[in-house]
Amino acid sequence: MSHAPASAAATDSQPAQARSWWLGIALSGAIAAAGILAARTAWAQHLGLSALTLAIVFGIAAGNTFFPAIATRTAAGVDFSKSTLLRAGIILFGLRITFQQIAAVGWTGVIIDALMVALTFVIAVQLGTRVLRLDRQTSMLIGAGSALCGAAAVMATEPVVRGQAHKVSVAVATVVVFGTLGMFAYPLLYPYLGMSEHAYGVFTGSTIHEVAQVVAAGRSVSEPAAAAAVIEKMLRIMMLAPFLLLLSGLQRDRAAEAPAHGHGARRPPIVIPWFAVLFIVASAVNSLHWLPGRLVGVLIDVDTVLLAAAMAALGLRTHAGAIRQAGARPLLLAAVLFAFLVLGGYAINRLVTHLLG
């Protein structure tokens, strides 16, 4: 008899959990829809603000106003959006890329991107942890966003480094600030760079954070510059999967060397981010043109919704107090990385092009 109330409570909790799941997904989806619609407006396109950027901004606004009052009734769905929908979105992101695009920029573009990704991330981790005394997670998240593809890279790196929501939001914020700055600054710098339109496009694609920002900076000069910029950026995005696999292995090695494991402790199993592997599979499928173009277009639209919902959910879980607590150091790290992307990126682009071009 004493077990009946507990059993009844468990039964009653199941519908409540299901409601929390659906309501949370619906809330994340509604905020994502607002971000997608806002991104289509003239002012957003002029500023290079993507649906992902606006979704997290709207999510943070909701998370610090009305969301705490309904958090218990929507938590399951919000967390599902922040994790599972994110991974699905990263997989489908591969449909935006083809291996033919890589061939179009040649080995010069591949080497430039590889150097920029590696150097930017290493500088972020070393400078962030050793000089600025930031925690390793925040340093790696900011480094990934700066090195690869902005907010999407930050979100994709989060499961590997197990970053907390406010750290992810801080990293995304730095991407928005300095990516937007780069989007306006690069066209102003173009007349003084001594570069062809194609070379400028490669420079832009290899150093600016977000895809939307790259497109805006390229089109401000010319359509050929924009085409080269987008191809170089897509190649940089392709490096996300091997980057995550390598980072996962490094995290495993670091965990094995930690004093807590003791002498002779067994090495922990490597955590393979399967969504990164499937990201490459999706790129291969797109490269082989196995899917009808119309279906690929639909799946890309679905991908935008999934990623925007994940960003909205992240925003909902972000509290302004946690961001304020992070202080100015993350912004300073991102500023140094931005300076490296512009100055160091220019030098690397010129050097590699001179040697291989």
WODA-V70800 format. One record per backbone hydrogen bond with DSSP energy under -1.0 kcal/mol. CO is the residue of the C=O (numbers start at 1). NH is the residue of the N-H. If there is no record, write none. Layout:
co->CO nh->NH
co->CO nh->NH
//
This chain:
co->1 nh->4
co->3 nh->7
co->4 nh->8
co->5 nh->9
co->6 nh->10
co->7 nh->11
co->8 nh->12
co->9 nh->13
co->12 nh->16
co->13 nh->17
co->14 nh->18
co->15 nh->19
co->16 nh->20
co->17 nh->21
co->18 nh->22
co->19 nh->23
co->20 nh->24
co->20 nh->77
co->21 nh->25
co->22 nh->26
co->23 nh->27
co->24 nh->28
co->25 nh->29
co->26 nh->30
co->27 nh->31
co->28 nh->32
co->29 nh->33
co->30 nh->34
co->31 nh->35
co->32 nh->36
co->33 nh->37
co->34 nh->38
co->35 nh->39
co->38 nh->41
co->41 nh->45
co->42 nh->46
co->43 nh->47
co->44 nh->49
co->50 nh->54
co->51 nh->55
co->52 nh->56
co->53 nh->57
co->54 nh->58
co->55 nh->59
co->56 nh->60
co->57 nh->61
co->58 nh->62
co->59 nh->63
co->60 nh->64
co->62 nh->65
co->62 nh->67
co->66 nh->69
co->67 nh->70
co->71 nh->74
co->71 nh->75
co->74 nh->78
co->75 nh->79
co->76 nh->80
co->77 nh->81
co->78 nh->82
co->79 nh->83
co->80 nh->85
co->83 nh->87
co->84 nh->88
co->85 nh->89
co->86 nh->90
co->87 nh->91
co->88 nh->92
co->89 nh->93
co->91 nh->94
co->92 nh->95
co->93 nh->96
co->94 nh->97
co->99 nh->103
co->100 nh->104
co->102 nh->106
co->105 nh->109
co->106 nh->110
co->107 nh->111
co->108 nh->112
co->109 nh->113
co->110 nh->114
co->111 nh->115
co->112 nh->116
co->113 nh->117
co->114 nh->118
co->115 nh->119
co->116 nh->120
co->117 nh->121
co->118 nh->122
co->119 nh->123
co->120 nh->124
co->121 nh->125
co->122 nh->126
co->123 nh->127
co->124 nh->128
co->125 nh->129
co->126 nh->130
co->127 nh->131
co->127 nh->132
co->128 nh->134
co->135 nh->139
co->136 nh->140
co->137 nh->141
co->138 nh->142
co->139 nh->143
co->140 nh->144
co->141 nh->145
co->142 nh->146
co->143 nh->147
co->144 nh->148
co->145 nh->150
co->150 nh->154
co->151 nh->155
co->152 nh->156
co->153 nh->157
co->154 nh->158
co->157 nh->161
co->158 nh->162
co->158 nh->163
co->164 nh->168
co->165 nh->169
co->166 nh->170
co->167 nh->171
co->168 nh->172
co->169 nh->173
co->170 nh->174
co->171 nh->175
co->172 nh->176
co->173 nh->177
co->174 nh->178
co->175 nh->179
co->176 nh->180
co->177 nh->181
co->178 nh->182
co->179 nh->183
co->180 nh->184
co->181 nh->185
co->182 nh->186
co->185 nh->189
co->186 nh->190
co->189 nh->192
co->190 nh->193
co->196 nh->200
co->197 nh->201
co->198 nh->202
co->199 nh->203
co->200 nh->204
co->201 nh->205
co->202 nh->206
co->204 nh->207
co->204 nh->208
co->210 nh->214
co->211 nh->215
co->212 nh->216
co->213 nh->217
co->214 nh->218
co->215 nh->219
co->216 nh->220
co->218 nh->221
co->218 nh->222
co->222 nh->226
co->223 nh->227
co->224 nh->228
co->225 nh->229
co->226 nh->230
co->227 nh->231
co->228 nh->232
co->229 nh->233
co->230 nh->234
co->231 nh->235
co->232 nh->236
co->233 nh->237
co->234 nh->238
co->237 nh->240
co->239 nh->243
co->240 nh->244
co->241 nh->245
co->242 nh->246
co->243 nh->247
co->244 nh->248
co->245 nh->249
co->246 nh->250
co->247 nh->251
co->248 nh->252
co->249 nh->253
co->250 nh->254
co->251 nh->255
co->252 nh->256
co->253 nh->257
co->258 nh->261
co->259 nh->262
co->262 nh->265
co->272 nh->274
co->273 nh->276
co->273 nh->277
co->274 nh->278
co->275 nh->279
co->276 nh->280
co->277 nh->281
co->278 nh->282
co->279 nh->283
co->280 nh->284
co->281 nh->285
co->282 nh->286
co->283 nh->287
co->284 nh->288
co->285 nh->290
co->292 nh->296
co->293 nh->297
co->294 nh->298
co->295 nh->299
co->296 nh->300
co->297 nh->301
co->298 nh->302
co->299 nh->303
co->300 nh->304
co->301 nh->305
co->302 nh->306
co->303 nh->307
co->304 nh->308
co->305 nh->309
co->306 nh->310
co->307 nh->311
co->308 nh->312
co->309 nh->313
co->310 nh->314
co->311 nh->315
co->312 nh->316
co->313 nh->317
co->315 nh->318
co->319 nh->322
co->319 nh->323
co->320 nh->324
co->321 nh->325
co->324 nh->327
co->328 nh->332
co->329 nh->333
co->330 nh->334
co->331 nh->335
co->332 nh->336
co->333 nh->337
co->334 nh->338
co->335 nh->339
co->336 nh->340
co->337 nh->341
co->338 nh->342
co->339 nh->343
co->340 nh->345
co->342 nh->346
co->343 nh->347
co->344 nh->348
co->345 nh->349
co->346 nh->350
co->347 nh->351
co->348 nh->352
co->349 nh->353
co->350 nh->354
co->351 nh->355
co->352 nh->356
co->353 nh->357
//
